[in-house]
Structures are given as structure tokens and as C-alpha cells.
């Protein structure tokens, strides 16, 4: 079962609920979450007995021109102009 809680910095429900779970994944928004607030929230979870198994970073802006994906294509007469 997955339990979704409100941000820990706004509502304190996440800390006691995390103690009843097998593991906690902390979700961080690249655009909205302050780095110090995220670090403090993870420290609060650890201090109160939560088993933090990882983090997820969301809303990351693509700043490069390289994109990943799949494609299909072929060329006839490779090497000929």
C-alpha cells in the first residue's frame, strides 16, 4: 500500500504516519522545494524513526538540447552522395 501525505513543512501528519510504514520516499520539487527545508524535513523523519529509503526529484527543467527517445530509420546507399 502507498500512503501519500501532505508536505511535512506544512502539516505534521507525515512524521507519525512514516513511523507506521515500512519505508518512506521523500518527494522534492526542483522548482518549489527549498534545499534547506528538504534537508530539515529528512532529518526530522530520521530523528523520529522513519525509514527513509530514498528521494524523488520532480519538476526538473530540461536545459540541454539533447533528448532521449526511440526512433526508426534507414538509409539507402550509405556513404554515397
N, C-alpha and C positions, 0 to 999 in steps of 0.2 A: 504494500500500500504506500502511496505517496501522499504526503500531507504538505500543502502549500500554506505558508504563513505570511502575514504582513511583514514589511521591513522591520528589523529589530530596532532600528534607531527611532521608529515612530510608535511601535506597540511592543509591549514586553511579552506577548504571548509566545513568541518563538523560542525563548530560552527554556521555559518549563516543558514545552512540547518536545523540544530537541532531546531532553533527558529521557523521554519515553520511546524514542525512536532508535533503531539500530544504527543509523548514520545520518549525518546532516550534510547537505550540499549547499554552500552559500553562493547565491547568485549576485553578481556585481554588474552594474551597468557602466560601460565605459564612458558614457556621456553624462550620467547623472550622479553616480556614486563618488563621494569624496574619498580619497585614498586613506586618509586618517580615520574617517568614520568606519570604513570597511575593516581596517586593521583592528580598531577598537571593538567592533562587533564580533569578530572572530575570536579575539582574546576573551571577551565576555562569555562566548559559547564554551570555549575551552575551560575557563575558570569555573564554570558552573556544571561541568561534567558532560558536555555534549561530545559526541564522537564525530568531529568534522572530518569527512573523508575527501573533501575537495571543494573546488570552486568552479563556477561557470562564469565566463565573461561574455556579456551580451552587448548589443548595440555598438559594435566595433566598426568604425568607418574605414572603408576601403580607400586608402590613399595612393596606392600604386596603380599602374596601368595594366599590370599582369592579372589575368583572370584565369581561373581554373574551370575546366569543364571537359566534356566529351564531344567528339566530333568524328565525322567520317568523310573521307575524301579520297580521290585517286587522281593520278596524272598519267597521261599517255605520252610516251616519248620522252621520259625523264632525261634531262641533260641536253635535249635538242632545243634550239631556239626557233 
